[in-house]
Amino acid sequence: MNRDKHIWEGWTIGDFIDELEPSFDTLIKLNKTFIDREHLKNWVKGMQPYYKNHIPEVYNYFLNKTQL
């Protein structure tokens, strides 16, 4: 995965991952799991700052961190 790939107005894949990771880690620590892949996909898309479209690389990064 190319974390430096530009997505939107200066934001890269890595920027989106770095922005979401603390919230994701907190949910996991609180034992809040995702129901299914679609739930995770919608969470990622909805939590991304500014850009609310699906970014496959960001979604796949978090999918790989789950047991889904």
BADRENLO-606075 format. One record per atom (N, C-alpha, C, O): x, y, z; atom name; residue number from 1; residue in one letter. Coordinates in nm, 2 decimals, always signed. Layout:
+--------+--------+--------+------+-----+------+
|      u |      v |      w | site | pos | code |
+--------+--------+--------+------+-----+------+
|      X |      Y |      Z |   CA | NUM |    A |
...
+--------+--------+--------+------+-----+------+
//
This chain:
+--------+--------+--------+------+-----+------+
|      u |      v |      w | site | pos | code |
+--------+--------+--------+------+-----+------+
|  +0.08 |  -0.12 |  +0.00 |    N |   1 |    M |
|  +0.00 |  +0.00 |  +0.00 |   CA |   1 |    M |
|  +0.09 |  +0.12 |  +0.00 |    C |   1 |    M |
|  +0.19 |  +0.13 |  +0.07 |    O |   1 |    M |
|  +0.05 |  +0.22 |  -0.08 |    N |   2 |    N |
|  +0.13 |  +0.34 |  -0.09 |   CA |   2 |    N |
|  +0.06 |  +0.45 |  +0.00 |    C |   2 |    N |
|  -0.04 |  +0.51 |  -0.04 |    O |   2 |    N |
|  +0.11 |  +0.46 |  +0.12 |    N |   3 |    R |
|  +0.05 |  +0.56 |  +0.22 |   CA |   3 |    R |
|  +0.06 |  +0.70 |  +0.17 |    C |   3 |    R |
|  -0.01 |  +0.79 |  +0.22 |    O |   3 |    R |
|  +0.15 |  +0.73 |  +0.07 |    N |   4 |    D |
|  +0.17 |  +0.87 |  +0.02 |   CA |   4 |    D |
|  +0.08 |  +0.90 |  -0.10 |    C |   4 |    D |
|  +0.09 |  +1.01 |  -0.15 |    O |   4 |    D |
|  +0.00 |  +0.81 |  -0.14 |    N |   5 |    K |
|  -0.09 |  +0.83 |  -0.25 |   CA |   5 |    K |
|  -0.19 |  +0.94 |  -0.21 |    C |   5 |    K |
|  -0.26 |  +0.94 |  -0.11 |    O |   5 |    K |
|  -0.19 |  +1.05 |  -0.30 |    N |   6 |    H |
|  -0.28 |  +1.16 |  -0.28 |   CA |   6 |    H |
|  -0.43 |  +1.12 |  -0.30 |    C |   6 |    H |
|  -0.46 |  +1.06 |  -0.40 |    O |   6 |    H |
|  -0.52 |  +1.16 |  -0.21 |    N |   7 |    I |
|  -0.66 |  +1.13 |  -0.22 |   CA |   7 |    I |
|  -0.74 |  +1.25 |  -0.25 |    C |   7 |    I |
|  -0.82 |  +1.26 |  -0.34 |    O |   7 |    I |
|  -0.72 |  +1.36 |  -0.16 |    N |   8 |    W |
|  -0.80 |  +1.47 |  -0.17 |   CA |   8 |    W |
|  -0.74 |  +1.59 |  -0.10 |    C |   8 |    W |
|  -0.70 |  +1.58 |  +0.01 |    O |   8 |    W |
|  -0.72 |  +1.70 |  -0.17 |    N |   9 |    E |
|  -0.67 |  +1.83 |  -0.12 |   CA |   9 |    E |
|  -0.56 |  +1.82 |  -0.02 |    C |   9 |    E |
|  -0.57 |  +1.87 |  +0.09 |    O |   9 |    E |
|  -0.45 |  +1.75 |  -0.06 |    N |  10 |    G |
|  -0.34 |  +1.73 |  +0.02 |   CA |  10 |    G |
|  -0.34 |  +1.61 |  +0.12 |    C |  10 |    G |
|  -0.24 |  +1.58 |  +0.19 |    O |  10 |    G |
|  -0.46 |  +1.55 |  +0.13 |    N |  11 |    W |
|  -0.47 |  +1.43 |  +0.22 |   CA |  11 |    W |
|  -0.43 |  +1.31 |  +0.15 |    C |  11 |    W |
|  -0.46 |  +1.28 |  +0.03 |    O |  11 |    W |
|  -0.35 |  +1.23 |  +0.21 |    N |  12 |    T |
|  -0.30 |  +1.10 |  +0.16 |   CA |  12 |    T |
|  -0.37 |  +0.98 |  +0.23 |    C |  12 |    T |
|  -0.44 |  +1.00 |  +0.33 |    O |  12 |    T |
|  -0.34 |  +0.87 |  +0.17 |    N |  13 |    I |
|  -0.40 |  +0.75 |  +0.24 |   CA |  13 |    I |
|  -0.35 |  +0.74 |  +0.38 |    C |  13 |    I |
|  -0.42 |  +0.71 |  +0.48 |    O |  13 |    I |
|  -0.22 |  +0.76 |  +0.40 |    N |  14 |    G |
|  -0.16 |  +0.76 |  +0.53 |   CA |  14 |    G |
|  -0.22 |  +0.86 |  +0.63 |    C |  14 |    G |
|  -0.24 |  +0.83 |  +0.75 |    O |  14 |    G |
|  -0.25 |  +0.98 |  +0.58 |    N |  15 |    D |
|  -0.32 |  +1.08 |  +0.66 |   CA |  15 |    D |
|  -0.45 |  +1.03 |  +0.71 |    C |  15 |    D |
|  -0.49 |  +1.05 |  +0.83 |    O |  15 |    D |
|  -0.53 |  +0.97 |  +0.62 |    N |  16 |    F |
|  -0.66 |  +0.92 |  +0.67 |   CA |  16 |    F |
|  -0.65 |  +0.81 |  +0.77 |    C |  16 |    F |
|  -0.72 |  +0.80 |  +0.87 |    O |  16 |    F |
|  -0.55 |  +0.72 |  +0.74 |    N |  17 |    I |
|  -0.53 |  +0.61 |  +0.84 |   CA |  17 |    I |
|  -0.49 |  +0.67 |  +0.97 |    C |  17 |    I |
|  -0.54 |  +0.63 |  +1.08 |    O |  17 |    I |
|  -0.39 |  +0.76 |  +0.97 |    N |  18 |    D |
|  -0.34 |  +0.82 |  +1.10 |   CA |  18 |    D |
|  -0.46 |  +0.89 |  +1.17 |    C |  18 |    D |
|  -0.46 |  +0.89 |  +1.30 |    O |  18 |    D |
|  -0.55 |  +0.95 |  +1.10 |    N |  19 |    E |
|  -0.66 |  +1.02 |  +1.16 |   CA |  19 |    E |
|  -0.76 |  +0.93 |  +1.23 |    C |  19 |    E |
|  -0.81 |  +0.96 |  +1.33 |    O |  19 |    E |
|  -0.78 |  +0.81 |  +1.16 |    N |  20 |    L |
|  -0.88 |  +0.72 |  +1.22 |   CA |  20 |    L |
|  -0.83 |  +0.62 |  +1.32 |    C |  20 |    L |
|  -0.90 |  +0.57 |  +1.40 |    O |  20 |    L |
|  -0.70 |  +0.59 |  +1.31 |    N |  21 |    E |
|  -0.64 |  +0.49 |  +1.40 |   CA |  21 |    E |
|  -0.67 |  +0.51 |  +1.55 |    C |  21 |    E |
|  -0.71 |  +0.41 |  +1.61 |    O |  21 |    E |
|  -0.66 |  +0.62 |  +1.61 |    N |  22 |    P |
|  -0.68 |  +0.64 |  +1.75 |   CA |  22 |    P |
|  -0.83 |  +0.60 |  +1.79 |    C |  22 |    P |
|  -0.85 |  +0.53 |  +1.89 |    O |  22 |    P |
|  -0.93 |  +0.64 |  +1.70 |    N |  23 |    S |
|  -1.06 |  +0.61 |  +1.73 |   CA |  23 |    S |
|  -1.09 |  +0.46 |  +1.71 |    C |  23 |    S |
|  -1.16 |  +0.40 |  +1.79 |    O |  23 |    S |
|  -1.03 |  +0.40 |  +1.61 |    N |  24 |    F |
|  -1.04 |  +0.26 |  +1.59 |   CA |  24 |    F |
|  -0.98 |  +0.18 |  +1.71 |    C |  24 |    F |
|  -1.05 |  +0.09 |  +1.76 |    O |  24 |    F |
|  -0.86 |  +0.22 |  +1.75 |    N |  25 |    D |
|  -0.80 |  +0.15 |  +1.86 |   CA |  25 |    D |
|  -0.88 |  +0.16 |  +1.99 |    C |  25 |    D |
|  -0.89 |  +0.06 |  +2.07 |    O |  25 |    D |
|  -0.94 |  +0.27 |  +2.01 |    N |  26 |    T |
|  -1.02 |  +0.29 |  +2.13 |   CA |  26 |    T |
|  -1.15 |  +0.20 |  +2.13 |    C |  26 |    T |
|  -1.18 |  +0.14 |  +2.23 |    O |  26 |    T |
|  -1.21 |  +0.19 |  +2.01 |    N |  27 |    L |
|  -1.32 |  +0.10 |  +2.00 |   CA |  27 |    L |
|  -1.28 |  -0.04 |  +2.03 |    C |  27 |    L |
|  -1.36 |  -0.12 |  +2.10 |    O |  27 |    L |
|  -1.17 |  -0.09 |  +1.98 |    N |  28 |    I |
|  -1.13 |  -0.22 |  +2.00 |   CA |  28 |    I |
|  -1.09 |  -0.24 |  +2.14 |    C |  28 |    I |
|  -1.13 |  -0.35 |  +2.20 |    O |  28 |    I |
|  -1.03 |  -0.15 |  +2.21 |    N |  29 |    K |
|  -1.00 |  -0.16 |  +2.35 |   CA |  29 |    K |
|  -1.12 |  -0.17 |  +2.44 |    C |  29 |    K |
|  -1.12 |  -0.23 |  +2.54 |    O |  29 |    K |
|  -1.23 |  -0.10 |  +2.39 |    N |  30 |    L |
|  -1.36 |  -0.11 |  +2.47 |   CA |  30 |    L |
|  -1.44 |  -0.23 |  +2.43 |    C |  30 |    L |
|  -1.55 |  -0.24 |  +2.47 |    O |  30 |    L |
|  -1.38 |  -0.32 |  +2.35 |    N |  31 |    N |
|  -1.44 |  -0.44 |  +2.31 |   CA |  31 |    N |
|  -1.56 |  -0.41 |  +2.22 |    C |  31 |    N |
|  -1.66 |  -0.49 |  +2.22 |    O |  31 |    N |
|  -1.56 |  -0.30 |  +2.15 |    N |  32 |    K |
|  -1.67 |  -0.27 |  +2.05 |   CA |  32 |    K |
|  -1.62 |  -0.32 |  +1.92 |    C |  32 |    K |
|  -1.53 |  -0.27 |  +1.85 |    O |  32 |    K |
|  -1.69 |  -0.43 |  +1.87 |    N |  33 |    T |
|  -1.65 |  -0.48 |  +1.74 |   CA |  33 |    T |
|  -1.75 |  -0.45 |  +1.64 |    C |  33 |    T |
|  -1.86 |  -0.40 |  +1.66 |    O |  33 |    T |
|  -1.70 |  -0.47 |  +1.51 |    N |  34 |    F |
|  -1.79 |  -0.44 |  +1.40 |   CA |  34 |    F |
|  -1.87 |  -0.56 |  +1.36 |    C |  34 |    F |
|  -1.82 |  -0.67 |  +1.37 |    O |  34 |    F |
|  -1.99 |  -0.54 |  +1.33 |    N |  35 |    I |
|  -2.08 |  -0.65 |  +1.30 |   CA |  35 |    I |
|  -2.04 |  -0.73 |  +1.18 |    C |  35 |    I |
|  -2.04 |  -0.85 |  +1.18 |    O |  35 |    I |
|  -2.00 |  -0.66 |  +1.07 |    N |  36 |    D |
|  -1.96 |  -0.72 |  +0.95 |   CA |  36 |    D |
|  -1.88 |  -0.62 |  +0.87 |    C |  36 |    D |
|  -1.85 |  -0.51 |  +0.91 |    O |  36 |    D |
|  -1.84 |  -0.67 |  +0.75 |    N |  37 |    R |
|  -1.75 |  -0.58 |  +0.67 |   CA |  37 |    R |
|  -1.82 |  -0.45 |  +0.62 |    C |  37 |    R |
|  -1.76 |  -0.35 |  +0.62 |    O |  37 |    R |
|  -1.95 |  -0.46 |  +0.60 |    N |  38 |    E |
|  -2.02 |  -0.34 |  +0.55 |   CA |  38 |    E |
|  -2.03 |  -0.24 |  +0.67 |    C |  38 |    E |
|  -2.02 |  -0.12 |  +0.64 |    O |  38 |    E |
|  -2.05 |  -0.29 |  +0.79 |    N |  39 |    H |
|  -2.05 |  -0.20 |  +0.91 |   CA |  39 |    H |
|  -1.91 |  -0.13 |  +0.92 |    C |  39 |    H |
|  -1.91 |  -0.01 |  +0.94 |    O |  39 |    H |
|  -1.81 |  -0.20 |  +0.90 |    N |  40 |    L |
|  -1.67 |  -0.14 |  +0.91 |   CA |  40 |    L |
|  -1.65 |  -0.04 |  +0.80 |    C |  40 |    L |
|  -1.60 |  +0.07 |  +0.82 |    O |  40 |    L |
|  -1.69 |  -0.08 |  +0.68 |    N |  41 |    K |
|  -1.68 |  +0.01 |  +0.56 |   CA |  41 |    K |
|  -1.75 |  +0.14 |  +0.58 |    C |  41 |    K |
|  -1.70 |  +0.25 |  +0.56 |    O |  41 |    K |
|  -1.88 |  +0.13 |  +0.64 |    N |  42 |    N |
|  -1.95 |  +0.26 |  +0.66 |   CA |  42 |    N |
|  -1.89 |  +0.34 |  +0.78 |    C |  42 |    N |
|  -1.89 |  +0.46 |  +0.77 |    O |  42 |    N |
|  -1.84 |  +0.27 |  +0.88 |    N |  43 |    W |
|  -1.77 |  +0.34 |  +0.99 |   CA |  43 |    W |
|  -1.65 |  +0.42 |  +0.93 |    C |  43 |    W |
|  -1.63 |  +0.54 |  +0.96 |    O |  43 |    W |
|  -1.57 |  +0.35 |  +0.85 |    N |  44 |    V |
|  -1.45 |  +0.42 |  +0.80 |   CA |  44 |    V |
|  -1.49 |  +0.54 |  +0.71 |    C |  44 |    V |
|  -1.43 |  +0.65 |  +0.73 |    O |  44 |    V |
|  -1.58 |  +0.52 |  +0.63 |    N |  45 |    K |
|  -1.62 |  +0.62 |  +0.54 |   CA |  45 |    K |
|  -1.68 |  +0.74 |  +0.62 |    C |  45 |    K |
|  -1.65 |  +0.86 |  +0.58 |    O |  45 |    K |
|  -1.76 |  +0.71 |  +0.72 |    N |  46 |    G |
|  -1.82 |  +0.82 |  +0.79 |   CA |  46 |    G |
|  -1.73 |  +0.89 |  +0.89 |    C |  46 |    G |
|  -1.75 |  +1.01 |  +0.92 |    O |  46 |    G |
|  -1.62 |  +0.83 |  +0.93 |    N |  47 |    M |
|  -1.53 |  +0.89 |  +1.02 |   CA |  47 |    M |
|  -1.42 |  +0.97 |  +0.96 |    C |  47 |    M |
|  -1.35 |  +1.04 |  +1.02 |    O |  47 |    M |
|  -1.40 |  +0.94 |  +0.83 |    N |  48 |    Q |
|  -1.30 |  +1.02 |  +0.76 |   CA |  48 |    Q |
|  -1.33 |  +1.17 |  +0.76 |    C |  48 |    Q |
|  -1.44 |  +1.21 |  +0.73 |    O |  48 |    Q |
|  -1.23 |  +1.25 |  +0.79 |    N |  49 |    P |
|  -1.25 |  +1.39 |  +0.79 |   CA |  49 |    P |
|  -1.26 |  +1.44 |  +0.64 |    C |  49 |    P |
|  -1.19 |  +1.40 |  +0.56 |    O |  49 |    P |
|  -1.36 |  +1.53 |  +0.62 |    N |  50 |    Y |
|  -1.37 |  +1.60 |  +0.49 |   CA |  50 |    Y |
|  -1.42 |  +1.52 |  +0.38 |    C |  50 |    Y |
|  -1.51 |  +1.55 |  +0.31 |    O |  50 |    Y |
|  -1.36 |  +1.40 |  +0.35 |    N |  51 |    Y |
|  -1.38 |  +1.32 |  +0.23 |   CA |  51 |    Y |
|  -1.47 |  +1.20 |  +0.27 |    C |  51 |    Y |
|  -1.41 |  +1.11 |  +0.34 |    O |  51 |    Y |
|  -1.59 |  +1.19 |  +0.24 |    N |  52 |    K |
|  -1.68 |  +1.09 |  +0.28 |   CA |  52 |    K |
|  -1.71 |  +0.98 |  +0.18 |    C |  52 |    K |
|  -1.82 |  +0.92 |  +0.18 |    O |  52 |    K |
|  -1.61 |  +0.96 |  +0.09 |    N |  53 |    N |
|  -1.62 |  +0.85 |  -0.01 |   CA |  53 |    N |
|  -1.54 |  +0.73 |  +0.03 |    C |  53 |    N |
|  -1.44 |  +0.75 |  +0.11 |    O |  53 |    N |
|  -1.57 |  +0.62 |  -0.02 |    N |  54 |    H |
|  -1.50 |  +0.50 |  +0.01 |   CA |  54 |    H |
|  -1.36 |  +0.50 |  -0.04 |    C |  54 |    H |
|  -1.34 |  +0.53 |  -0.16 |    O |  54 |    H |
|  -1.26 |  +0.48 |  +0.04 |    N |  55 |    I |
|  -1.12 |  +0.47 |  +0.00 |   CA |  55 |    I |
|  -1.07 |  +0.33 |  +0.02 |    C |  55 |    I |
|  -1.05 |  +0.29 |  +0.14 |    O |  55 |    I |
|  -1.07 |  +0.24 |  -0.08 |    N |  56 |    P |
|  -1.04 |  +0.10 |  -0.06 |   CA |  56 |    P |
|  -0.91 |  +0.07 |  +0.03 |    C |  56 |    P |
|  -0.91 |  -0.02 |  +0.11 |    O |  56 |    P |
|  -0.81 |  +0.15 |  +0.01 |    N |  57 |    E |
|  -0.68 |  +0.12 |  +0.08 |   CA |  57 |    E |
|  -0.70 |  +0.15 |  +0.23 |    C |  57 |    E |
|  -0.65 |  +0.08 |  +0.31 |    O |  57 |    E |
|  -0.78 |  +0.25 |  +0.26 |    N |  58 |    V |
|  -0.80 |  +0.28 |  +0.41 |   CA |  58 |    V |
|  -0.89 |  +0.18 |  +0.47 |    C |  58 |    V |
|  -0.86 |  +0.13 |  +0.58 |    O |  58 |    V |
|  -1.00 |  +0.14 |  +0.40 |    N |  59 |    Y |
|  -1.08 |  +0.03 |  +0.44 |   CA |  59 |    Y |
|  -1.01 |  -0.10 |  +0.46 |    C |  59 |    Y |
|  -1.02 |  -0.16 |  +0.56 |    O |  59 |    Y |
|  -0.93 |  -0.13 |  +0.36 |    N |  60 |    N |
|  -0.85 |  -0.26 |  +0.37 |   CA |  60 |    N |
|  -0.75 |  -0.26 |  +0.49 |    C |  60 |    N |
|  -0.73 |  -0.37 |  +0.55 |    O |  60 |    N |
|  -0.70 |  -0.15 |  +0.52 |    N |  61 |    Y |
|  -0.60 |  -0.14 |  +0.63 |   CA |  61 |    Y |
|  -0.67 |  -0.18 |  +0.76 |    C |  61 |    Y |
|  -0.62 |  -0.26 |  +0.84 |    O |  61 |    Y |
|  -0.79 |  -0.12 |  +0.78 |    N |  62 |    F |
|  -0.86 |  -0.15 |  +0.90 |   CA |  62 |    F |
|  -0.93 |  -0.29 |  +0.90 |    C |  62 |    F |
|  -0.94 |  -0.35 |  +1.00 |    O |  62 |    F |
|  -0.97 |  -0.33 |  +0.78 |    N |  63 |    L |
|  -1.02 |  -0.47 |  +0.77 |   CA |  63 |    L |
|  -0.92 |  -0.57 |  +0.81 |    C |  63 |    L |
|  -0.95 |  -0.67 |  +0.88 |    O |  63 |    L |
|  -0.79 |  -0.55 |  +0.77 |    N |  64 |    N |
|  -0.68 |  -0.64 |  +0.81 |   CA |  64 |    N |
|  -0.65 |  -0.64 |  +0.96 |    C |  64 |    N |
|  -0.59 |  -0.73 |  +1.01 |    O |  64 |    N |
|  -0.70 |  -0.54 |  +1.03 |    N |  65 |    K |
|  -0.68 |  -0.53 |  +1.18 |   CA |  65 |    K |
|  -0.79 |  -0.59 |  +1.25 |    C |  65 |    K |
|  -0.79 |  -0.60 |  +1.38 |    O |  65 |    K |
|  -0.90 |  -0.64 |  +1.18 |    N |  66 |    T |
|  -1.01 |  -0.70 |  +1.25 |   CA |  66 |    T |
|  -1.02 |  -0.85 |  +1.22 |    C |  66 |    T |
|  -0.93 |  -0.90 |  +1.14 |    O |  66 |    T |
|  -1.11 |  -0.92 |  +1.27 |    N |  67 |    Q |
|  -1.13 |  -1.06 |  +1.25 |   CA |  67 |    Q |
|  -1.24 |  -1.09 |  +1.15 |    C |  67 |    Q |
|  -1.30 |  -1.20 |  +1.14 |    O |  67 |    Q |
|  -1.28 |  -0.99 |  +1.07 |    N |  68 |    L |
|  -1.39 |  -1.00 |  +0.98 |   CA |  68 |    L |
|  -1.36 |  -1.08 |  +0.86 |    C |  68 |    L |
|  -1.44 |  -1.10 |  +0.77 |    O |  68 |    L |
+--------+--------+--------+------+-----+------+
//
